[in-house]
Amino acid sequence: MRVCLCNDLSVQAVEGALGAGARRVAEIFRRNACAPVCGQCVEAIRTMLDRAREDEEE
């Protein structure tokens, strides 16, 4: 599934960046060598970041 259509950024790519230590939206894009274009994906990425933080706290 695609999280960011502008950059063809997949859920797996975002999860990979999270697994590599990314903790901010900008870091997700940086680790995938891209940048936000239209911004529609930012909320979905933030949700994934929040879930990753919750998982770390458990």
N, CA, C and O atoms as a Tripos MOL2 file, in Angstrom:
@<TRIPOS>MOLECULE
protein
  232   231    58     0     0
PROTEIN
NO_CHARGES

@<TRIPOS>ATOM
      1 N           0.8400   -1.1740    0.0000 N.3       1 MET1
      2 CA          0.0000    0.0000    0.0000 C.3       1 MET1
      3 C           0.8880    1.2410    0.0000 C.2       1 MET1
      4 O           1.9540    1.2470    0.6160 O.2       1 MET1
      5 N           0.4580    2.2640   -0.6750 N.am      2 ARG2
      6 CA          1.2060    3.5140   -0.7760 C.3       2 ARG2
      7 C           0.7390    4.5090    0.2740 C.2       2 ARG2
      8 O          -0.4590    4.7380    0.4420 O.2       2 ARG2
      9 N           1.6910    5.0940    0.9740 N.am      3 VAL3
     10 CA          1.3950    6.1410    1.9430 C.3       3 VAL3
     11 C           1.4840    7.4950    1.2430 C.2       3 VAL3
     12 O           0.6560    8.3780    1.4690 O.2       3 VAL3
     13 N           2.4820    7.6440    0.4030 N.am      4 CYS4
     14 CA          2.7180    8.8990   -0.3180 C.3       4 CYS4
     15 C           2.7260    8.6150   -1.8170 C.2       4 CYS4
     16 O           3.6410    7.9780   -2.3400 O.2       4 CYS4
     17 N           1.7010    9.0950   -2.4880 N.am      5 LEU5
     18 CA          1.6210    8.8800   -3.9360 C.3       5 LEU5
     19 C           2.6220    9.7450   -4.6920 C.2       5 LEU5
     20 O           3.1560    9.3180   -5.7160 O.2       5 LEU5
     21 N           2.8830   10.9530   -4.2040 N.am      6 CYS6
     22 CA          3.8140   11.8560   -4.8900 C.3       6 CYS6
     23 C           5.2190   11.2560   -4.9910 C.2       6 CYS6
     24 O           5.9160   11.4400   -5.9890 O.2       6 CYS6
     25 N           5.6220   10.5350   -3.9390 N.am      7 ASN7
     26 CA          6.9680    9.9450   -3.8910 C.3       7 ASN7
     27 C           6.9610    8.4310   -4.0370 C.2       7 ASN7
     28 O           8.0050    7.7880   -3.9290 O.2       7 ASN7
     29 N           5.7910    7.8630   -4.2790 N.am      8 ASP8
     30 CA          5.6510    6.4150   -4.3800 C.3       8 ASP8
     31 C           6.2380    5.7360   -3.1390 C.2       8 ASP8
     32 O           6.9730    4.7530   -3.2330 O.2       8 ASP8
     33 N           5.8900    6.2920   -1.9730 N.am      9 LEU9
     34 CA          6.4100    5.8150   -0.6890 C.3       9 LEU9
     35 C           5.4380    4.8020   -0.1010 C.2       9 LEU9
     36 O           4.2740    5.1200    0.1460 O.2       9 LEU9
     37 N           5.9100    3.5970    0.1210 N.am     10 SER10
     38 CA          5.0560    2.5110    0.6020 C.3      10 SER10
     39 C           5.0420    2.4330    2.1250 C.2      10 SER10
     40 O           5.8850    3.0200    2.8030 O.2      10 SER10
     41 N           4.0770    1.7030    2.6390 N.am     11 VAL11
     42 CA          4.0060    1.4280    4.0750 C.3      11 VAL11
     43 C           5.2970    0.7550    4.5180 C.2      11 VAL11
     44 O           5.8400    1.0820    5.5730 O.2      11 VAL11
     45 N           5.7860   -0.1760    3.7220 N.am     12 GLN12
     46 CA          7.0180   -0.8870    4.0600 C.3      12 GLN12
     47 C           8.2110    0.0620    4.1450 C.2      12 GLN12
     48 O           9.0750   -0.1040    5.0050 O.2      12 GLN12
     49 N           8.2610    1.0500    3.2590 N.am     13 ALA13
     50 CA          9.3630    2.0200    3.2900 C.3      13 ALA13
     51 C           9.3030    2.8600    4.5590 C.2      13 ALA13
     52 O          10.3300    3.1330    5.1800 O.2      13 ALA13
     53 N           8.0890    3.2700    4.9450 N.am     14 VAL14
     54 CA          7.9300    4.0490    6.1770 C.3      14 VAL14
     55 C           8.3100    3.1870    7.3770 C.2      14 VAL14
     56 O           9.0340    3.6390    8.2640 O.2      14 VAL14
     57 N           7.8280    1.9620    7.4070 N.am     15 GLU15
     58 CA          8.1520    1.0600    8.5160 C.3      15 GLU15
     59 C           9.6560    0.7840    8.5790 C.2      15 GLU15
     60 O          10.2220    0.6690    9.6670 O.2      15 GLU15
     61 N          10.2950    0.6790    7.4280 N.am     16 GLY16
     62 CA         11.7390    0.4760    7.3950 C.3      16 GLY16
     63 C          12.4840    1.6500    8.0010 C.2      16 GLY16
     64 O          13.4510    1.4680    8.7410 O.2      16 GLY16
     65 N          12.0310    2.8620    7.6840 N.am     17 ALA17
     66 CA         12.6500    4.0520    8.2550 C.3      17 ALA17
     67 C          12.4170    4.1100    9.7620 C.2      17 ALA17
     68 O          13.3060    4.4970   10.5190 O.2      17 ALA17
     69 N          11.2220    3.7250   10.1900 N.am     18 LEU18
     70 CA         10.9290    3.6890   11.6300 C.3      18 LEU18
     71 C          11.8410    2.6800   12.3210 C.2      18 LEU18
     72 O          12.3820    2.9530   13.3930 O.2      18 LEU18
     73 N          12.0070    1.5240   11.7060 N.am     19 GLY19
     74 CA         12.8720    0.4940   12.2680 C.3      19 GLY19
     75 C          14.3250    0.9170   12.3200 C.2      19 GLY19
     76 O          15.0940    0.4320   13.1510 O.2      19 GLY19
     77 N          14.7010    1.8260   11.4260 N.am     20 ALA20
     78 CA         16.0770    2.3280   11.3940 C.3      20 ALA20
     79 C          16.2850    3.5140   12.3210 C.2      20 ALA20
     80 O          17.3790    4.0730   12.3960 O.2      20 ALA20
     81 N          15.2070    3.8990   13.0390 N.am     21 GLY21
     82 CA         15.3670    4.9450   14.0380 C.3      21 GLY21
     83 C          14.7180    6.2760   13.7400 C.2      21 GLY21
     84 O          14.8220    7.1910   14.5580 O.2      21 GLY21
     85 N          14.0540    6.4300   12.6140 N.am     22 ALA22
     86 CA         13.3860    7.7010   12.3100 C.3      22 ALA22
     87 C          12.2820    7.9510   13.3250 C.2      22 ALA22
     88 O          11.5090    7.0480   13.6430 O.2      22 ALA22
     89 N          12.2070    9.1840   13.8370 N.am     23 ARG23
     90 CA         11.1980    9.5320   14.8380 C.3      23 ARG23
     91 C          10.4640   10.8230   14.5080 C.2      23 ARG23
     92 O           9.6940   11.3290   15.3240 O.2      23 ARG23
     93 N          10.6980   11.3580   13.3140 N.am     24 ARG24
     94 CA         10.0030   12.5540   12.8400 C.3      24 ARG24
     95 C           9.6370   12.3470   11.3800 C.2      24 ARG24
     96 O          10.2790   11.5750   10.6690 O.2      24 ARG24
     97 N           8.5970   13.0470   10.9430 N.am     25 VAL25
     98 CA          8.1540   12.9160    9.5510 C.3      25 VAL25
     99 C           9.2970   13.2440    8.5990 C.2      25 VAL25
    100 O           9.5110   12.5290    7.6190 O.2      25 VAL25
    101 N          10.0290   14.3100    8.8750 N.am     26 ALA26
    102 CA         11.1400   14.7010    8.0010 C.3      26 ALA26
    103 C          12.1820   13.5970    7.8890 C.2      26 ALA26
    104 O          12.7670   13.3980    6.8240 O.2      26 ALA26
    105 N          12.4150   12.8830    8.9790 N.am     27 GLU27
    106 CA         13.3910   11.7860    8.9560 C.3      27 GLU27
    107 C          12.9050   10.6370    8.0840 C.2      27 GLU27
    108 O          13.7050    9.9800    7.4170 O.2      27 GLU27
    109 N          11.5950   10.3900    8.0850 N.am     28 ILE28
    110 CA         11.0390    9.3350    7.2260 C.3      28 ILE28
    111 C          11.3470    9.6620    5.7730 C.2      28 ILE28
    112 O          11.8240    8.8080    5.0250 O.2      28 ILE28
    113 N          11.0750   10.8950    5.3800 N.am     29 PHE29
    114 CA         11.3500   11.2970    3.9970 C.3      29 PHE29
    115 C          12.8470   11.2630    3.7050 C.2      29 PHE29
    116 O          13.2630   10.7620    2.6610 O.2      29 PHE29
    117 N          13.6500   11.7890    4.6120 N.am     30 ARG30
    118 CA         15.1060   11.8360    4.3950 C.3      30 ARG30
    119 C          15.6740   10.4310    4.2030 C.2      30 ARG30
    120 O          16.4910   10.2060    3.3110 O.2      30 ARG30
    121 N          15.2460    9.4940    5.0330 N.am     31 ARG31
    122 CA         15.7630    8.1190    4.9380 C.3      31 ARG31
    123 C          15.3180    7.4220    3.6550 C.2      31 ARG31
    124 O          15.8990    6.4150    3.2510 O.2      31 ARG31
    125 N          14.2820    7.9700    3.0220 N.am     32 ASN32
    126 CA         13.8090    7.4100    1.7550 C.3      32 ASN32
    127 C          14.1840    8.2950    0.5650 C.2      32 ASN32
    128 O          13.6540    8.1370   -0.5340 O.2      32 ASN32
    129 N          15.1040    9.2250    0.8070 N.am     33 ALA33
    130 CA         15.6410   10.1150   -0.2250 C.3      33 ALA33
    131 C          14.5510   10.8410   -1.0040 C.2      33 ALA33
    132 O          14.5710   10.8860   -2.2340 O.2      33 ALA33
    133 N          13.5910   11.4130   -0.2560 N.am     34 CYS34
    134 CA         12.5350   12.1740   -0.9010 C.3      34 CYS34
    135 C          12.0730   13.2750    0.0430 C.2      34 CYS34
    136 O          12.5840   13.4070    1.1550 O.2      34 CYS34
    137 N          11.1120   14.0590   -0.4040 N.am     35 ALA35
    138 CA         10.5860   15.1590    0.4010 C.3      35 ALA35
    139 C           9.0900   15.2640    0.1620 C.2      35 ALA35
    140 O           8.6080   14.8740   -0.9020 O.2      35 ALA35
    141 N           8.3440   15.7840    1.1330 N.am     36 PRO36
    142 CA          6.9110   15.9290    0.9370 C.3      36 PRO36
    143 C           6.6280   16.8930   -0.2140 C.2      36 PRO36
    144 O           7.3340   17.8830   -0.4080 O.2      36 PRO36
    145 N           5.5860   16.5790   -0.9640 N.am     37 VAL37
    146 CA          5.2160   17.4280   -2.0980 C.3      37 VAL37
    147 C           3.8810   18.1040   -1.7960 C.2      37 VAL37
    148 O           3.8370   19.3200   -1.6040 O.2      37 VAL37
    149 N           2.8020   17.3430   -1.7510 N.am     38 CYS38
    150 CA          1.4800   17.9420   -1.5310 C.3      38 CYS38
    151 C           1.0740   17.9320   -0.0640 C.2      38 CYS38
    152 O           0.2030   18.7050    0.3320 O.2      38 CYS38
    153 N           1.6890   17.0690    0.7570 N.am     39 GLY39
    154 CA          1.4200   17.0310    2.1800 C.3      39 GLY39
    155 C           0.2680   16.1470    2.6200 C.2      39 GLY39
    156 O           0.0300   16.0110    3.8200 O.2      39 GLY39
    157 N          -0.4560   15.5410    1.6860 N.am     40 GLN40
    158 CA         -1.5890   14.7080    2.0740 C.3      40 GLN40
    159 C          -1.1840   13.4690    2.8530 C.2      40 GLN40
    160 O          -2.0160   12.9080    3.5660 O.2      40 GLN40
    161 N           0.0350   13.0290    2.7490 N.am     41 CYS41
    162 CA          0.4960   11.8200    3.4200 C.3      41 CYS41
    163 C           0.9780   12.0750    4.8420 C.2      41 CYS41
    164 O           1.1420   11.1300    5.6130 O.2      41 CYS41
    165 N           1.2040   13.3180    5.1960 N.am     42 VAL42
    166 CA          1.8370   13.6400    6.4730 C.3      42 VAL42
    167 C           1.0320   13.1080    7.6560 C.2      42 VAL42
    168 O           1.6140   12.5770    8.6020 O.2      42 VAL42
    169 N          -0.2740   13.2380    7.6220 N.am     43 GLU43
    170 CA         -1.0910   12.7580    8.7360 C.3      43 GLU43
    171 C          -0.9820   11.2430    8.8850 C.2      43 GLU43
    172 O          -0.9060   10.7410   10.0070 O.2      43 GLU43
    173 N          -0.9740   10.5110    7.7790 N.am     44 ALA44
    174 CA         -0.8300    9.0530    7.8430 C.3      44 ALA44
    175 C           0.5310    8.6680    8.4110 C.2      44 ALA44
    176 O           0.6370    7.7260    9.1950 O.2      44 ALA44
    177 N           1.5610    9.3910    8.0180 N.am     45 ILE45
    178 CA          2.9020    9.1120    8.5380 C.3      45 ILE45
    179 C           2.9650    9.4300   10.0250 C.2      45 ILE45
    180 O           3.5810    8.6880   10.7910 O.2      45 ILE45
    181 N           2.3380   10.5210   10.4410 N.am     46 ARG46
    182 CA          2.3060   10.8510   11.8740 C.3      46 ARG46
    183 C           1.6030    9.7540   12.6730 C.2      46 ARG46
    184 O           2.0310    9.4100   13.7740 O.2      46 ARG46
    185 N           0.5350    9.2150   12.1180 N.am     47 THR47
    186 CA         -0.1710    8.1230   12.7920 C.3      47 THR47
    187 C           0.7450    6.9190   12.9530 C.2      47 THR47
    188 O           0.7580    6.2840   14.0070 O.2      47 THR47
    189 N           1.5100    6.6020   11.9130 N.am     48 MET48
    190 CA          2.4490    5.4840   11.9920 C.3      48 MET48
    191 C           3.5360    5.7660   13.0300 C.2      48 MET48
    192 O           3.9480    4.8650   13.7600 O.2      48 MET48
    193 N           3.9990    7.0180   13.0960 N.am     49 LEU49
    194 CA          4.9930    7.3900   14.1080 C.3      49 LEU49
    195 C           4.4230    7.2310   15.5110 C.2      49 LEU49
    196 O           5.0960    6.7120   16.4020 O.2      49 LEU49
    197 N           3.1850    7.6750   15.7120 N.am     50 ASP50
    198 CA          2.5470    7.5420   17.0260 C.3      50 ASP50
    199 C           2.4350    6.0830   17.4470 C.2      50 ASP50
    200 O           2.7040    5.7370   18.5970 O.2      50 ASP50
    201 N           2.0390    5.2390   16.5170 N.am     51 ARG51
    202 CA          1.9300    3.8040   16.8220 C.3      51 ARG51
    203 C           3.2820    3.2160   17.1790 C.2      51 ARG51
    204 O           3.3870    2.3950   18.0900 O.2      51 ARG51
    205 N           4.3240    3.6390   16.4580 N.am     52 ALA52
    206 CA          5.6680    3.1400   16.7430 C.3      52 ALA52
    207 C           6.1040    3.5640   18.1440 C.2      52 ALA52
    208 O           6.7200    2.7820   18.8680 O.2      52 ALA52
    209 N           5.7860    4.7990   18.5240 N.am     53 ARG53
    210 CA          6.1270    5.2730   19.8690 C.3      53 ARG53
    211 C           5.3850    4.4900   20.9340 C.2      53 ARG53
    212 O           5.9570    4.1300   21.9630 O.2      53 ARG53
    213 N           4.1070    4.2270   20.6860 N.am     54 GLU54
    214 CA          3.3010    3.4380   21.6360 C.3      54 GLU54
    215 C           3.8750    2.0450   21.8020 C.2      54 GLU54
    216 O           3.9450    1.5280   22.9170 O.2      54 GLU54
    217 N           4.2860    1.4310   20.6960 N.am     55 ASP55
    218 CA          4.8760    0.0890   20.7510 C.3      55 ASP55
    219 C           6.1650    0.0980   21.5590 C.2      55 ASP55
    220 O           6.4440   -0.8570   22.2840 O.2      55 ASP55
    221 N           6.9500    1.1580   21.4460 N.am     56 GLU56
    222 CA          8.2050    1.2650   22.1920 C.3      56 GLU56
    223 C           7.9490    1.3760   23.6780 C.2      56 GLU56
    224 O           8.7240    0.8640   24.4860 O.2      56 GLU56
    225 N           6.8560    2.0460   24.0470 N.am     57 GLU57
    226 CA          6.5470    2.2700   25.4600 C.3      57 GLU57
    227 C           6.0290    1.0120   26.1460 C.2      57 GLU57
    228 O           6.1100    0.8940   27.3690 O.2      57 GLU57
    229 N           5.5050    0.0840   25.3780 N.am     58 GLU58
    230 CA          4.9440   -1.1430   25.9800 C.3      58 GLU58
    231 C           5.9960   -2.0840   26.4350 C.2      58 GLU58
    232 O           5.6830   -3.1540   26.9580 O.2      58 GLU58
@<TRIPOS>BOND
     1     1     2 1
     2     2     3 1
     3     3     4 2
     4     3     5 am
     5     5     6 1
     6     6     7 1
     7     7     8 2
     8     7     9 am
     9     9    10 1
    10    10    11 1
    11    11    12 2
    12    11    13 am
    13    13    14 1
    14    14    15 1
    15    15    16 2
    16    15    17 am
    17    17    18 1
    18    18    19 1
    19    19    20 2
    20    19    21 am
    21    21    22 1
    22    22    23 1
    23    23    24 2
    24    23    25 am
    25    25    26 1
    26    26    27 1
    27    27    28 2
    28    27    29 am
    29    29    30 1
    30    30    31 1
    31    31    32 2
    32    31    33 am
    33    33    34 1
    34    34    35 1
    35    35    36 2
    36    35    37 am
    37    37    38 1
    38    38    39 1
    39    39    40 2
    40    39    41 am
    41    41    42 1
    42    42    43 1
    43    43    44 2
    44    43    45 am
    45    45    46 1
    46    46    47 1
    47    47    48 2
    48    47    49 am
    49    49    50 1
    50    50    51 1
    51    51    52 2
    52    51    53 am
    53    53    54 1
    54    54    55 1
    55    55    56 2
    56    55    57 am
    57    57    58 1
    58    58    59 1
    59    59    60 2
    60    59    61 am
    61    61    62 1
    62    62    63 1
    63    63    64 2
    64    63    65 am
    65    65    66 1
    66    66    67 1
    67    67    68 2
    68    67    69 am
    69    69    70 1
    70    70    71 1
    71    71    72 2
    72    71    73 am
    73    73    74 1
    74    74    75 1
    75    75    76 2
    76    75    77 am
    77    77    78 1
    78    78    79 1
    79    79    80 2
    80    79    81 am
    81    81    82 1
    82    82    83 1
    83    83    84 2
    84    83    85 am
    85    85    86 1
    86    86    87 1
    87    87    88 2
    88    87    89 am
    89    89    90 1
    90    90    91 1
    91    91    92 2
    92    91    93 am
    93    93    94 1
    94    94    95 1
    95    95    96 2
    96    95    97 am
    97    97    98 1
    98    98    99 1
    99    99   100 2
   100    99   101 am
   101   101   102 1
   102   102   103 1
   103   103   104 2
   104   103   105 am
   105   105   106 1
   106   106   107 1
   107   107   108 2
   108   107   109 am
   109   109   110 1
   110   110   111 1
   111   111   112 2
   112   111   113 am
   113   113   114 1
   114   114   115 1
   115   115   116 2
   116   115   117 am
   117   117   118 1
   118   118   119 1
   119   119   120 2
   120   119   121 am
   121   121   122 1
   122   122   123 1
   123   123   124 2
   124   123   125 am
   125   125   126 1
   126   126   127 1
   127   127   128 2
   128   127   129 am
   129   129   130 1
   130   130   131 1
   131   131   132 2
   132   131   133 am
   133   133   134 1
   134   134   135 1
   135   135   136 2
   136   135   137 am
   137   137   138 1
   138   138   139 1
   139   139   140 2
   140   139   141 am
   141   141   142 1
   142   142   143 1
   143   143   144 2
   144   143   145 am
   145   145   146 1
   146   146   147 1
   147   147   148 2
   148   147   149 am
   149   149   150 1
   150   150   151 1
   151   151   152 2
   152   151   153 am
   153   153   154 1
   154   154   155 1
   155   155   156 2
   156   155   157 am
   157   157   158 1
   158   158   159 1
   159   159   160 2
   160   159   161 am
   161   161   162 1
   162   162   163 1
   163   163   164 2
   164   163   165 am
   165   165   166 1
   166   166   167 1
   167   167   168 2
   168   167   169 am
   169   169   170 1
   170   170   171 1
   171   171   172 2
   172   171   173 am
   173   173   174 1
   174   174   175 1
   175   175   176 2
   176   175   177 am
   177   177   178 1
   178   178   179 1
   179   179   180 2
   180   179   181 am
   181   181   182 1
   182   182   183 1
   183   183   184 2
   184   183   185 am
   185   185   186 1
   186   186   187 1
   187   187   188 2
   188   187   189 am
   189   189   190 1
   190   190   191 1
   191   191   192 2
   192   191   193 am
   193   193   194 1
   194   194   195 1
   195   195   196 2
   196   195   197 am
   197   197   198 1
   198   198   199 1
   199   199   200 2
   200   199   201 am
   201   201   202 1
   202   202   203 1
   203   203   204 2
   204   203   205 am
   205   205   206 1
   206   206   207 1
   207   207   208 2
   208   207   209 am
   209   209   210 1
   210   210   211 1
   211   211   212 2
   212   211   213 am
   213   213   214 1
   214   214   215 1
   215   215   216 2
   216   215   217 am
   217   217   218 1
   218   218   219 1
   219   219   220 2
   220   219   221 am
   221   221   222 1
   222   222   223 1
   223   223   224 2
   224   223   225 am
   225   225   226 1
   226   226   227 1
   227   227   228 2
   228   227   229 am
   229   229   230 1
   230   230   231 1
   231   231   232 2
@<TRIPOS>SUBSTRUCTURE
     1 MET1         2 RESIDUE 1 A MET
     2 ARG2         6 RESIDUE 1 A ARG
     3 VAL3        10 RESIDUE 1 A VAL
     4 CYS4        14 RESIDUE 1 A CYS
     5 LEU5        18 RESIDUE 1 A LEU
     6 CYS6        22 RESIDUE 1 A CYS
     7 ASN7        26 RESIDUE 1 A ASN
     8 ASP8        30 RESIDUE 1 A ASP
     9 LEU9        34 RESIDUE 1 A LEU
    10 SER10       38 RESIDUE 1 A SER
    11 VAL11       42 RESIDUE 1 A VAL
    12 GLN12       46 RESIDUE 1 A GLN
    13 ALA13       50 RESIDUE 1 A ALA
    14 VAL14       54 RESIDUE 1 A VAL
    15 GLU15       58 RESIDUE 1 A GLU
    16 GLY16       62 RESIDUE 1 A GLY
    17 ALA17       66 RESIDUE 1 A ALA
    18 LEU18       70 RESIDUE 1 A LEU
    19 GLY19       74 RESIDUE 1 A GLY
    20 ALA20       78 RESIDUE 1 A ALA
    21 GLY21       82 RESIDUE 1 A GLY
    22 ALA22       86 RESIDUE 1 A ALA
    23 ARG23       90 RESIDUE 1 A ARG
    24 ARG24       94 RESIDUE 1 A ARG
    25 VAL25       98 RESIDUE 1 A VAL
    26 ALA26      102 RESIDUE 1 A ALA
    27 GLU27      106 RESIDUE 1 A GLU
    28 ILE28      110 RESIDUE 1 A ILE
    29 PHE29      114 RESIDUE 1 A PHE
    30 ARG30      118 RESIDUE 1 A ARG
    31 ARG31      122 RESIDUE 1 A ARG
    32 ASN32      126 RESIDUE 1 A ASN
    33 ALA33      130 RESIDUE 1 A ALA
    34 CYS34      134 RESIDUE 1 A CYS
    35 ALA35      138 RESIDUE 1 A ALA
    36 PRO36      142 RESIDUE 1 A PRO
    37 VAL37      146 RESIDUE 1 A VAL
    38 CYS38      150 RESIDUE 1 A CYS
    39 GLY39      154 RESIDUE 1 A GLY
    40 GLN40      158 RESIDUE 1 A GLN
    41 CYS41      162 RESIDUE 1 A CYS
    42 VAL42      166 RESIDUE 1 A VAL
    43 GLU43      170 RESIDUE 1 A GLU
    44 ALA44      174 RESIDUE 1 A ALA
    45 ILE45      178 RESIDUE 1 A ILE
    46 ARG46      182 RESIDUE 1 A ARG
    47 THR47      186 RESIDUE 1 A THR
    48 MET48      190 RESIDUE 1 A MET
    49 LEU49      194 RESIDUE 1 A LEU
    50 ASP50      198 RESIDUE 1 A ASP
    51 ARG51      202 RESIDUE 1 A ARG
    52 ALA52      206 RESIDUE 1 A ALA
    53 ARG53      210 RESIDUE 1 A ARG
    54 GLU54      214 RESIDUE 1 A GLU
    55 ASP55      218 RESIDUE 1 A ASP
    56 GLU56      222 RESIDUE 1 A GLU
    57 GLU57      226 RESIDUE 1 A GLU
    58 GLU58      230 RESIDUE 1 A GLU
